[in-house]
Amino acid sequence: MRFDQTPLLDRRSFLATAALSWLTPLGHLLADDAERTKGPARSIIHLWLEGGPSQLETFDPHPNEKIAGGTKAIDTAARGVNLGEGFEALAQQMGSISLVRSLVSKEGDHERGTYLMRTGYRPDPTVEHPSIGAICCHELPMGGTDIPRHISILTGRWPARGGYLGGEFDAFQVGDARGKLADVTAAVPPPRDLARVNDLDVVENAFGRGRRERVEMTLHRQTINRARVMMSSAQLKAFDVSSEPASVLAAYGHTPFGRGCLAARRLIEVGVRCVEVTLSGWDSHVNNHQIHKERIKELDPAFAALIHDLKQRKLLDHTIVLCGGEFGRTPKINLTGGRDHWPNGFSMALAGGGLRPGIAIGETDPKGIAGPPKPIPVENIHATVLTALGLNPAKENIAPVTGRPLKLSAGKPIRELVG
Amino acid sequence: MGIRDLLFLGVVLGGAGVLGAGLLRSTKTPVNMSSSKVTPARDAEFDTLVNQINTAMRRKNAELDLKPAPVADELTVMRRLALALMGSIPSLEEIRRFESRPTGQRVEAWLDDLFRDRRTADYLAERFARACVGTEDGPFLLFRRRRFTTWLSDAFMENRRYDAIVRDMIADEGLWTDHPATNFVSVTFDNDRGLPDPDRLGARVARAFLGVRLDCAQCHDHPFQPWKQEDFRGLAAFFGGVHANLRGIHDGAGDYAPPDRKTNEPVKVRQRAPFLPELLPNVGTPRQQLAAWVVDPRNANFSLATANRVWALMFGKPLSEPVDDLPVNGDLHPVLPLLASDFATHGYNLRRLIRAIAATDAFRSDSAADPAIGDLAAKYDDGWAAFPMTRLRPEQVAGAVYQSASLTTLGAQSSWIVRLGVSTGRNEFVRRYGDTGEDEFNTRGGTIPQRLLLMNGDLVGSKTKNELFNTSSLLAQLSSSDAKAVEVAYLTVLTRRPTPVEAEHFAKKLAGKVGDARKEQMSDLHWTLLNATEFSWNH
């Protein structure tokens, strides 16, 4: 199959979904229930810590060592797995979370590191790889959503892309999850809006003369129709957390990131495949400890509440939660009290989706000199996530134009998590 | 509202009225010929070239069983050229001037206008910059994208030889600020090693200037590719001695020593041209030698790759796909060598190349069949018997939305594209529309966010609403008749006149409406035209 034909396939699957929409609410509930109790994961929530958080202040503390620079550690619900101070709420959830502490990559630049972390591939000028969320949407069945299935909340500098799978797999970008979504409300009252859309037929008819088939191939009108389905969808409510009880809002934290995590849970519930929530500001070249203290104040309650909430709603087994940034930070503290970029031994947290919880995999040098004894390349994270989604990482897709076969992931699943 | 405000409003409205009314009347305005007239690049050889291309194309189309589409009308060609060369659509002002010229000379004169226009140089610079330095932000301080694109834009403005431009990129020394070409090198600066990256530079030279994806052989040999790892490494080795420090980019001592495939030990690699080694001079720095080899007129890859890229800029789709990977085994499209050899033998003149492509039957053909005969099947997308329909790039859509809201030319002779940042994604609309990155010629369908943005977004909202200078408001107030208002709206947004059915439909909607109701109807029409397939797709 060539991917430049995907618009057609997409249209077909769109119609198929439309045809199924008469399913009764009861039918939906039964189907949801069946999905909830067995089978692999079906969604991803990625807490994206843009800027590169320090492993030493977060998931891989080395208290009492010189490289800690005074950062202390706390015990957690998972025996033998500690966290940096400030993660008191998350510590209670660690029985459901595992840590990978020996990640390595060759990308110490924000943009390139972000690309690698998103796609599992290093930047390659001859092909743009899809991000893990795009792969997830492309490979898994549609689900009954009117809204995009790949969503980025509080989008950072380099949004997740569909790459060679096509622009329709790009993450749909939204801001703070309170109040109305941008661009989904017509600027004029409904009668005028409808008249404007109806008038399109007149222009399209004129343009279609002698090129009707070509115009159909653009899928322009179908895309407009899908956008309009979205504009009137009740599922749009999932983006707005303001109807949530005050106690829930408080648990996630009254911050944009906290609200984003809560919206992520709501979006997963209506069938969205991948939600990325960005918390930026980790690039602590100066004053590392203070910056991390502030960021962790936002991250800790939101991450902990998300895990707790997903568990309560029996969603965690079918949702993979990832938390990390594009690289770690240097064990050595620089002259301005900062830590610089460090791709040679950094951490990431993974939870849910049937992944083995409560363990820490790999370790880093307490002196901060040598690389990790058992390094895990970043692409292994992708292979692990794909495996948990019931996908074969070695499956090949054919890139358009070049016809080059490309594996979903070039990595190997981390056996400790999926074995 | 104070008296001063009222006065001001009067002056502004009066001015707009005079300006608008002049344009709406469609009188034959005298053509303002500036002194910096571009010498016509047409000669007997030029005509022969175009004939040869047309013949080759006809033969190719016959092989594919494609019947040539009819000739497109001149306004359609005008719109294509505006989108390709300045990333926007023609203004009503420009359309009036275009139509005041005699039929048959209009397209040529429009090309003259475009080449004189800073918007063209700026836009082409942005498009070439993507191929030369990518779309990454690049290393902080060491890479100045803006300097680089301004330098390219200046070079295009004076129609500098393309081989000279490329020589500078590959071999120039100095600081990225006052020798902007060196940004080609500094963008690859690797912080860990403290040096520009020879691998990325080698790969970039091969793809951008030779149309060869040599980097596929960076890690290992591929069974079905003619290129071997040693070809790639030999090319990268020309950048082994390049350094970057406070004095900028300069050549010095240093070897290119990538890890050996089997032992992983660093192994020193000698500079070597991947083909035509006899063209490599033995004087100059390694980078100067490489530059001379790349642009040598006997090195056909350089002109073939450039011709393919310029063709892609003009049509939205390269002759040979992908744009940076020419077929090696002789499966070259027959038109490519014709363009390339003319380019190499006429001083690597980009304007001549653009003119030649614009003069071909392929460029002048309609994207539709004669409706009386039938419909163009989808297979016409495989050949060049009809103009290809491709999705416009985000900055072209943004540029067109901005221009459509103004009757006069926006930012003529100024760098409005740069100022709005529409080419580089600093613009909110472009960011939300979704930049295609380095994947320049992706013709697949649009996305839901794009449709939402065009239907409900702030830019379209502000450009179609009842506001002082917006096209729709001016037309509602100043047009002499309903039919005229509809016609000018079509010209301004779609660069064509409405069909009789369209004209009647929309004129009927306007009939009898005055004041705000009339402005609202014109605003609705503008919205509808902006959301049509025709607006977002090149055709």
Interface residues (C-beta under 8 A of the other chain):
Chain A: D4 T6 P7 G108 D109 E111 R112 P123 D124 P125 T126 E128 P148 R161 G166 G167 E168 D170 F172 Q173 A182 D183 V184 T185 A186 A187 V188 R192 A195 R196 V197 D199 L200 V202 V203 E204 N205 A206 F207 R209 G210 R211 R212 E213 R214 V215 M217 T218 L219 H220 R221 T223 I224 R226 A227 M230 M231 H341 P400 V401 T402
Chain B: G134 E136 D137 P139 N191 D192 A203 R204 R207 R213 D215 C216 E321 P322 D324 D325 D366 S367 A368 A369 D370 P371 I373 G374 D375 L376 A377 A378 Y380 D381 A386 M389 R391 R432 G434 T436 G437 E438 D439 N442 T443 R444 G445 G446 T447 I448 P449 Q450 R451 L452 L453 M455 N456 G457 V460 G461 K465 P498 T499 V501 E502 H505 F506 E520 D524 L525 W527 T528 L529 N531 A532 T533 E534 S536 W537 H539
